[in-house]
Amino acid sequence: MRAKLQEIKASLARRLHEEVSVTGRWLRSVVQGWFNYHAVPGNFPCLDQFLTDVQQLWRRALRRRSQRGRRWNWKRLKSRFTRWLPKPKIFHPYPNQRFAVTYPR
């Protein structure tokens, strides 16, 4: 998770001058892809922490865009986060449910 967050941080620094909607669409695809791979039962706290860390990284990147960055507070960003970033959800079933397949003989 730490490596992916560092990669996102570097990409956000490169995308500093893009529009918020373009960056939001990119972040949605990155976060959704990470959720699709890591969303196994029992891993929900890690998914939630990843989303929180991505939100903090994006907030820092948005605040660096201008000298008036103090206006990007959590209250204002909440609508952007709910619009662009997916909520964590478990996608994969438990292994005993997934491998419980019966074949007719």
Buried (B, 14 or more C-beta within 10 A) or exposed (E): EEEBBEEBBEBBEEBEEEEEEEBBEBBBEBBBEBBEEBBBEEBEEBBEEBBEBBBEBBBBBBBEEEEEBEEBEEEEBEEBBEEBBBEBEBEBEEEEEEEEEEEEE
